[in-house]
Amino acid sequence: MVTVGEELDKAVQGAFTRPVPKSAGAQMRYLVKKHGGRTKPVAELLGISQRTVERYLNNQIKTPRPQLADRLEREVRVRWQPQVRARAKQASATTGGIMIDVQARFGYTAAPGSTDDARVRHLTLALPARHAARLFQAQDAGYTEDQLRQIAAEALGEVYFRDSGRRAHGLEVELTDLLDLEFEL
């Protein structure tokens, strides 16, 4: 299932200047370094024993189980290049805005006599910086996926459906079925 939070993360990861470590040993070393050289917090984070972490550090284990490999990669990506990530978010939220490519079922709440039947649409458009800022602030504040989806729907409603206040006054947009979503900074 496509989520707004994951797609925002992918967009920011596009700004990375160096590749994320690929081998399990390098990923484990990075996490241990981020936790002050301690293996116990990394073990707790990944749900494995401290001794297993040490084995990865010493290259005694090289190939993790699929579930551990996914957790390991996800935790490294979340922590990778925090300053680059922050600069990319700041630039998008202040000047650049964000591109959104979405295929979803849109439902409408509008004035009587207008259509409010939901239908699938494919939209690609640029959201102004204020909408990017709102999305990133909500994500950083820990908003739920439904709340992030509602913020994206409000942004699409303003920019596309209401044409920045030039038409369809009072139209409220809902993203009911998210089929595909991609952001680009």
Secondary structure, DSSP 4 states (H G I P E B T S, - for coil): ---HHHHHHHHHHTT-SSPPP-SHHHHHHHHHHHTTT-SHHHHHHHTS-HHHHHHHHTTS-----HHHHHHHHHHHHHHS-HHHHHHHHHHIIIII-EEEEEEEEEEEE-STTS----EEEEEEEEEPHHHHHHHHHHHHTT--HHHHHHHHHHHHIIIIISGGGTS-TT-EEEEEEEEEEEEE-
